[in-house]
Amino acid sequence: MQAQGTPKNAVATRLVAAIRTFARSEVGGRAKLMFAAILVLLIGANGLNVANSYVNRNLMSAIAERHIAGFVWQAQLTLAVFAGSTIVAVLARFAEERLGLLWREFMTERAVTTYMADGTYYRLAASGELANPDQRIAEDTRAFTATTLSFGLMAINSALTVLSFSGVLWSISPLLFVISVVYAAFGSYLTIKLARPLVKLNSDQLDREASFRSALIHIRDDAEGIMVRRDGEREAARLRERLERIVENFRRITTVNRNVGFFSTGYNWLIQLIPILIIAPAFMRGEIEFGVITQSAMVFTTLVAAFSLIVTQFQSLSTYAAVVSRLSSLVDAFESAP
């Protein structure tokens, strides 16, 4: 997560500063209330997920035992938990989107004010030290606010999931719990090793896409001048050169994505198989009821997903790192503008 010429710790400091500035702003009180509401909803969602694991276990056991009355009751409970989970999930998503919109509006207004103050926009254009400040203010700010909030809430939800489901999985099988921790740690390590090049590649892709769009805008705005100067062929060559740079970089991205995809696909398939291999023998020996197998599979999958946030989100994180770096460069340029 490093912008050109910007140390990683400076980028991290800017990230923290952006959050702190928003929290202390005139809209910070409303933002804090919305964030607190989201946390309450996430806690409720995790509680309902734990309840669902037990309700589903009892439902599967009732089916295996051909217990009609038990099946009807557990089916009703399943529907009730499903309805509650749906309401909580929709409200949490709605609150997250509204909070992200509030943050984007606040950051964009501040960036526009700084950009337009004291001729900063002119000095940056004249010096050429910062490529595509318009895109950074518009698109990167939008991506930064939405993605920062999304990843932050994902991390919080993963922590709540670990707290909620660790005890459940340990009560089923301590061995399966240990396997989930080791498996997720191993998967996270390999994902980082395989996908690390994506951080720089995604940053380069954003710059090259913006450069291509900038050239197209230049042609649109100067269409008459290009025609008078008979510069059509030269402008076309410049467009082709920038397009070639986009394609070349994206080929590298797809190569890394292919390698990560081979690993992550196999990783996710094994998640479904491991709990069955561990728990099924106990059912065959008559030590547990059938529903425990389905519960262990659900809890193991949920817990490993919570532990494996890096595995599931690394490609998005790499793009996010590029966005943070570009915004950090924008702030550097604002601060250094004479």
C-alpha positions in Angstrom: 0.0 0.0 0.0 2.6 2.5 -1.1 2.3 5.4 -3.3 5.3 6.4 -5.3 7.6 8.3 -3.0 5.2 7.8 -0.1 6.3 5.5 2.8 4.0 2.8 3.9 3.7 4.2 7.4 2.8 7.6 6.0 0.0 6.1 4.0 -1.3 4.2 7.1 -1.1 7.5 9.1 -3.2 9.2 6.4 -5.7 6.4 6.6 -6.1 6.8 10.3 -6.1 10.6 10.0 -8.9 10.5 7.5 -11.1 8.3 9.8 -10.3 10.6 12.8 -11.1 13.8 10.8 -14.4 12.4 9.7 -15.3 11.2 13.3 -14.5 14.7 14.7 -16.3 16.6 12.0 -19.7 18.3 12.1 -21.3 15.1 10.8 -19.2 12.9 13.1 -21.9 12.6 15.7 -24.4 11.2 13.2 -21.7 8.9 11.7 -20.9 7.5 15.2 -24.6 6.7 15.8 -24.9 5.0 12.4 -21.7 3.0 13.1 -23.0 1.9 16.6 -26.3 0.8 15.0 -24.3 -1.3 12.5 -22.3 -2.9 15.3 -25.5 -3.8 17.1 -27.0 -5.3 13.9 -23.8 -7.3 13.3 -23.9 -8.7 16.8 -27.5 -9.7 16.3 -26.7 -11.3 13.0 -24.0 -13.4 14.5 -26.3 -14.5 17.3 -28.9 -15.5 14.8 -26.3 -17.5 12.8 -25.3 -19.4 15.9 -29.0 -20.1 16.6 -29.4 -21.2 13.1 -26.6 -23.8 13.4 -28.4 -25.5 16.2 -31.9 -25.2 14.6 -30.5 -26.7 11.4 -28.8 -29.4 13.3 -32.0 -30.4 15.1 -33.9 -30.2 11.8 -31.5 -32.6 10.1 -31.6 -35.0 13.1 -35.4 -35.0 13.0 -35.3 -35.9 9.3 -32.8 -38.7 9.9 -35.0 -40.1 12.7 -38.2 -39.6 10.8 -39.7 -37.6 13.7 -42.5 -35.7 12.0 -43.5 -33.5 15.0 -39.9 -32.5 15.7 -39.4 -31.8 12.0 -42.4 -29.5 11.8 -41.3 -27.6 14.9 -37.7 -27.2 13.8 -38.9 -26.1 10.3 -40.9 -23.3 11.9 -37.9 -22.3 14.0 -35.8 -22.3 10.8 -38.2 -20.0 9.1 -38.3 -17.6 12.1 -34.5 -17.5 12.3 -34.3 -16.9 8.5 -36.8 -14.1 8.7 -34.9 -12.4 11.6 -31.6 -12.9 9.8 -33.0 -11.3 6.6 -34.3 -8.2 8.4 -31.0 -7.7 10.3 -28.8 -8.2 7.2 -30.9 -5.8 5.1 -30.9 -3.1 7.8 -27.1 -3.5 8.3 -26.4 -3.2 4.6 -28.7 -0.1 4.4 -26.9 1.6 7.3 -23.5 0.8 5.8 -24.4 2.3 2.5 -25.8 5.5 4.2 -22.7 5.8 6.3 -20.4 5.3 3.3 -22.4 8.0 1.4 -22.1 10.4 4.3 -18.3 9.9 4.4 -17.9 10.2 0.7 -19.8 13.5 0.7 -17.7 14.9 3.5 -14.3 13.8 2.0 -15.2 15.0 -1.5 -16.3 18.4 -0.4 -13.1 18.8 1.6 -11.0 17.7 -1.4 -12.8 20.0 -3.8 -12.4 23.0 -1.4 -8.7 22.3 -1.1 -8.3 21.7 -4.9 -10.0 25.0 -5.8 -8.4 27.2 -3.1 -5.6 29.6 -3.9 -5.2 28.3 -7.5 -4.0 24.9 -6.4 -5.8 23.3 -9.4 -3.8 25.6 -11.8 -0.4 25.0 -10.1 -0.9 21.2 -10.2 -1.8 21.3 -13.8 1.2 23.5 -14.7 3.7 21.5 -12.7 2.4 18.1 -13.9 3.5 16.5 -10.7 0.2 14.7 -10.2 -1.6 12.6 -12.9 -5.4 12.8 -13.1 -6.3 14.7 -9.9 -9.9 14.8 -11.2 -10.2 11.0 -11.1 -8.6 10.9 -7.7 -11.0 13.3 -6.2 -14.1 11.7 -7.8 -13.6 8.0 -8.3 -10.8 7.2 -5.8 -12.6 9.1 -3.0 -15.8 7.1 -3.7 -13.8 3.8 -3.7 -11.9 4.8 -0.6 -14.9 5.6 1.6 -17.0 2.6 0.5 -14.2 0.1 0.6 -12.6 1.3 3.9 -16.0 1.0 5.5 -16.7 -2.4 3.9 -13.4 -3.9 4.9 -13.5 -2.5 8.4 -17.0 -4.0 9.0 -15.8 -7.3 7.4 -12.9 -7.4 9.9 -15.3 -6.6 12.8 -17.8 -9.1 11.7 -15.1 -11.8 11.3 -13.9 -11.1 14.8 -17.5 -11.4 16.1 -17.9 -14.7 14.1 -14.7 -16.1 15.6 -16.0 -15.2 19.1 -19.5 -16.6 18.4 -18.5 -19.9 16.7 -15.2 -20.9 18.3 -17.0 -22.3 21.3 -19.6 -24.1 19.2 -16.9 -25.8 17.1 -14.8 -26.7 20.1 -17.8 -28.3 21.8 -18.3 -30.5 18.7 -14.6 -31.3 18.1 -11.5 -29.7 19.6 -9.5 -31.3 16.7 -11.7 -29.7 14.1 -11.3 -26.3 15.8 -7.5 -26.6 15.7 -7.6 -27.7 12.1 -9.7 -24.6 11.2 -7.1 -22.3 12.7 -4.1 -24.0 11.1 -5.8 -24.3 7.7 -6.8 -20.7 7.7 -3.3 -19.5 8.7 -1.7 -21.6 6.0 -4.1 -20.4 3.4 -3.6 -16.7 4.3 0.2 -17.1 4.1 0.1 -18.7 0.7 -2.4 -16.2 -0.6 -0.2 -13.3 0.4 2.8 -14.9 -1.2 1.0 -15.6 -4.5 -1.0 -12.3 -4.8 1.4 -9.7 -3.4 2.3 -8.4 -7.0 -1.3 -7.4 -7.4 -0.8 -4.3 -5.2 1.5 -2.6 -7.6 -0.2 -4.0 -10.7 -3.6 -2.7 -9.7 -2.1 0.7 -8.9 -0.5 0.8 -12.3 -3.7 -0.2 -13.9 -5.6 2.6 -12.3 -3.0 5.1 -13.6 -3.0 3.7 -17.1 -6.8 3.6 -17.4 -6.9 7.2 -16.2 -4.2 8.2 -18.7 -6.2 6.6 -21.6 -9.4 8.4 -20.5 -7.5 11.7 -20.3 -6.2 11.3 -23.8 -9.8 10.6 -25.1 -11.1 13.7 -23.2 -8.3 15.8 -24.7 -9.3 14.7 -28.2 -13.0 15.5 -27.5 -12.1 19.0 -26.1 -9.6 19.8 -28.9 -11.3 18.1 -31.8 -11.3 21.3 -34.0 -7.7 22.1 -33.3 -6.6 18.5 -34.0 -8.5 18.6 -37.3 -6.9 22.0 -38.3 -3.4 20.8 -37.3 -4.0 17.4 -39.1 -2.9 15.7 -35.9 -5.4 12.8 -36.2 -2.8 10.1 -36.9 -0.5 11.3 -34.1 -3.4 11.3 -31.6 -4.6 7.9 -32.7 -1.0 6.6 -32.2 -1.0 8.0 -28.7 -4.3 6.4 -27.9 -3.1 3.0 -29.3 0.1 3.3 -27.2 -1.8 4.0 -24.0 -4.3 1.2 -24.8 -1.4 -1.2 -25.3 0.0 -0.2 -21.9 -3.4 -1.0 -20.3 -3.6 -4.4 -22.0 0.0 -5.3 -21.2 -0.5 -4.6 -17.5 -3.9 -6.3 -17.3 -2.4 -9.4 -18.8 0.0 -9.5 -15.9 -2.9 -9.1 -13.5 -4.8 -12.0 -15.1 -1.7 -14.2 -14.8 -1.5 -13.5 -11.0 -5.3 -13.9 -10.7 -5.0 -17.3 -12.4 -2.4 -18.5 -10.0 -4.4 -17.3 -7.0 -7.5 -18.8 -8.5 -6.0 -22.3 -8.7 -5.1 -22.1 -5.0 -8.3 -20.4 -3.7 -10.6 -22.7 -5.6 -9.0 -25.8 -4.1 -8.8 -24.2 -0.7 -12.6 -23.5 -0.7 -13.5 -27.0 -1.9 -11.5 -28.6 0.9 -13.3 -26.5 3.5 -16.5 -28.3 2.6 -14.9 -31.8 2.8 -12.7 -31.5 5.9 -15.5 -31.4 8.6 -17.3 -34.4 7.1 -14.1 -36.5 7.1 -13.5 -35.6 10.7 -17.1 -35.9 12.1 -18.7 -38.6 10.0 -16.9 -41.5 11.6 -18.3 -40.5 15.0 -21.8 -40.7 13.6 -21.1 -44.1 12.1 -20.0 -45.3 15.5 -23.3 -44.0 16.9 -21.6 -41.4 19.1 -23.4 -38.3 17.7 -26.7 -37.6 15.9 -26.8 -36.9 12.2 -27.5 -33.2 12.6 -24.1 -32.7 14.2 -22.5 -33.5 10.9 -24.3 -30.7 9.1 -23.8 -28.3 12.0 -20.0 -29.0 12.1 -19.8 -28.4 8.3 -21.6 -25.1 8.7 -19.7 -23.9 11.7 -16.3 -25.0 10.3 -17.0 -23.2 7.0 -18.2 -20.1 8.7 -15.2 -20.1 11.1 -12.6 -20.7 8.5 -14.1 -18.0 6.3 -13.8 -15.6 9.3 -10.2 -16.6 9.9 -9.5 -16.5 6.1 -10.5 -12.9 5.4 -7.2 -12.3 3.6 -7.7 -15.3 1.4 -11.2 -14.3 0.3 -10.6 -10.5 0.0 -6.9 -10.2 -1.1 -7.6 -9.2 -4.6 -10.0 -6.5 -3.4 -7.5 -5.5 -0.8 -4.8 -5.1 -3.4 -7.1 -2.7 -5.4 -7.9 -0.9 -2.2 -4.2 -0.5 -1.4 -3.7 1.2 -4.8 -6.6 3.6 -4.1 -5.2 4.6 -0.7 -1.8 5.1 -2.3 -3.3 7.4 -5.0 -5.2 9.4 -2.5 -2.1 9.7 -0.4 -0.3 11.1 -3.4 -3.2 13.6 -3.9 -2.8 14.8 -0.3 1.0 15.1 -0.8 0.5 17.2 -3.9 -2.0 19.5 -2.2 0.4 20.0 0.7 3.4 20.7 -1.5 1.6 23.0 -3.9 3.3 26.5 -3.5 
